[in-house]
Amino acid sequence: MRLVSPPRLRLLGQFRLELGTETVELCRNGQRLLAFMGLRGRVSRTILAGTLWPEVTEEHARGSLRTTLWKLPHGGPPLIGCCGDSLLVAPTLRVDVHILTQTALDVVEDRGPPFHAQPPLGLLTGEDLLPGWDEDWVMVERERLRQLRLHALDMLAETLIRQGRPALAMEAAWAGVRAEPLRESAHRAIVSAHLAEGNISEAVRHYDAFRRLLNEELGVAPSPRFARMLPEGLSARITPRGRDCLRGWFR
């Protein structure tokens, strides 16, 4: 008997609904409906209609919701089910955002399977949620996922340093820097990785580059916690090359 793969909803990057081996094309309202439901799981009809069609009356919004539901793919188990006045996603639907969220939370909370062989760098450095979509509910969720990813990258870098894998830790830390150049915790992870390898000069140079960048952009200094990471007095040794190298990553 041939096994049928579960339906998959991809919201990281461009919207894509996969049923078996086929990619299903949906109208814009169908995409918005499945995206919202995929993120929330279960929503009342009133909230769903009001969120997706905020510019019209409630009656009109509910009519648009009914029409959009009717246009969803048929012929197999429904993607959206009903429970009273609520709609819920079919339990078989696999949503990539939930996989990312669970992986990031496992890293942040130091739980789940160990990643000695293959850290989840690819997933944590992947595409944003539905780039180009400007609805409020998308932007709120996009920022939530961005922050979760950044915290997971910080924790992943720290864990890899403890495991004696500074090169991979550096990759995780630089991914955080590229996502948010002024985020101190990512820069601390880079300095930690340099120190773990015994590269004190690299650590000092990176600290100084970040100190200068932070002063120019925000007019503030790194935290005392960051300064204490370096041997006493070394953070004051200025290397002009450091700032220019660091800036090159952000262009």
N, C-alpha and C positions, 0 to 999 in steps of 0.2 A: 504494500500500500504506500502510495506516494505521500510524503509529509508536506503539508502546506505551511509555508512560513507565515508568521503572524503579520498583520498590517503594521507598517512603520510610518510614523509621522516625524519628519525632520524639520526642526525649527531653527537650528543653528546654521546660519548661512541662509541660502534661499529656501523658501517653503517647498517641501516635497512630500507627497503622500505616495507610499508604495504599497500596492496590494499584490502580494506574491512577487512575481518578477517584473511587474509592470508599474510604471509611474503614471498616476492618474492626474489628469488635468482638471482643475476646479476653477470656477469663476471666483472673482475677487471676494465676494461675500462668503462663499463656501470656504475659502482659505482663512478668512478672518474668524469665521465661526469655529472651524476645527482648531485653529491656533489658540483661541481663547479657551476652548474646552480642554485642549491638550495640556494647557498650563494649569488650569484650575481643577480639572477632574470632574467636579460636580457643581452645577450652578442653577439657580432658579431661573425660570423663563423670564421673569420680570427684570432681573439684574442683567441677564444676557442680552435681552432685546434693548434695554436702555443703554447698555454700554456700547453695543455695536451700531445702534442707530439713535444717537443722542439728539439729533436735530429735528426729529419728527415726534408726533404724538405717540402715546403708549399703544394705542390701537394700531396705528400704522406700523410701529416697530414690531409688534407681535405678528402682524401679517407678513412683514419681511422675514422674520424668523421662521415662520411656517414654510414660506416659499423656499428659503435657503435649505432648510432641513429636507424638504422634498427633493431637492436637486442633488443631494449627496449620493454617492455611489450605492446602487442596489445590486442584488444578485447574490449576496453573501450575508454573513452576520452583520447587523447594523453597527456602524461606528459609534453612533450616539443612541443611547437608550433613554427611556422615560421612567421616572419614579415620582408619581404625583405631579406637582408643579415644577419639579426639577428635571434637568437633563444631566446625564452622566456619560462619561466616556466608556466604551466597551473595555472590559478588563484585558482583552487580548491586544489592544493597541499599544505598541511600543513607541514611546516618545523620547527622543534623544536628550531633551532638556532634563528629564528625570534621571537619566543615566549620568549625565554630567553632575547634577546636583548631588546624587548619592555618592559618586566618586569623590567629589570635593569635600563633602561632609565627612566621609571616611578618613580622608587625609587630615582635615582640620582636627578631628576628634581622636586621631591616632587609633583608628579601629579598622575592622575589615581585614581582608587578606593582605599579607605583606607584599611589598613590591620590590623585593631584592633583585629580581631578574629584570623587570621592565617597569620603571616608574611611569605613571600615567601622564607624562608630559604632553603627549599629543592631544589628549582630550582637554587638558587644562589650558592649552594655548591655542585652541581652535577658534572657529569663527564666532562672531557675536550673534545674539538672538535677532533674527529677522532684520538684517541691516536694511535701511531705507524705509522701514515702516515707522510712521511718526505718531501713531495713536498713543494716547497717554498710558493706557494699560500695558502696551508693549515697552515703552520707555522705562516705566517703573520696574518691570520684570527684567529688562536688559541691564539696568543698573544693579539690581539685586544680584544677578548672575555675575556681573563684572566684579563686584566686591567679593563675592564668594570665591571666585577664581583667584583673585589676588591673595586672599588669606590662605587659600590652599597652596598656592605657589610658595608663599613665605614658609609655611609649615613643611612643605615637601623639601625645600632647600635645607632647612634645619635638620630634618630627619636624615637626608642624604649625607650631610656633614657628619652627623653622629655615626653613620654607617661606614665612614671612611671613604666616601665617594665624592670628593670635592668637585671634580670636573662636571658631574651630572648636577650637583648642587648649584654650580655656577650657571648652568643652562636654565634651571628653574628660576634662579634669582634674576637673571637678565631678562627672562620673559616678563617678570613682574615689572622691571624697570622700563621695558619698552611699552608696556601697557599704561604705566603711570610714572613718568620720569622723576617726579618729585616725591615719590613714596619712599620714606626713609627706611622702612623695614626691609625692602628689597635690596637697598644699598648695603644695609648692615649684613645681609646674607652674603653678598658678594665679598665684603671685607672678611667675614668669617671663613669663607671658602679659601681666600688667599692665605689667611693666617694658618688654616689647617694644613696647607701645603708648605708652610714655612716661608711664604713669599711676603715678607714684611714690607719690602719696598713697594710692591704692587698694592698692598693693603693701604699703606700711607698715601700713595698717589691717588687711589680711588676715593678715599675719605676726603682728601683735599679738593679733588675735582667736584665732589658733591657739595662740599662746604661752600665753594665759590659759586656754584650754580644756584644753590638755595639762597645765598645772599643776594645774588643778582635778580632772581625771579621774585622772591618774597621778602627780602630784607631781614631774614632770620638766620639763626645758626642751627646746626644739627643739635640734637638732644645731648645732654651730658652722658646719657647711656651709650650713645654712639662713640663719643670721644674717649670714654673709658675702655673701649675695646682695644685701643692701640697702646703700645708701651708708652709710658709717660714721656712727654716731650716730643715724641715723633710726629704727632699730628700737626705740630707747628712748622715742620719742614716743608716749605712750599715748593711745588714743582709745577711751573706754568704749563708744561705739556699735558698734565693730567686733566685740566679743565677742557682743553681743546679736544682731547681724545674722547672724553665723556660726551661732549656736545655732539660729536660726530654720530653717536648712536641714535640721537633723537631727530636727525634730519632725514 
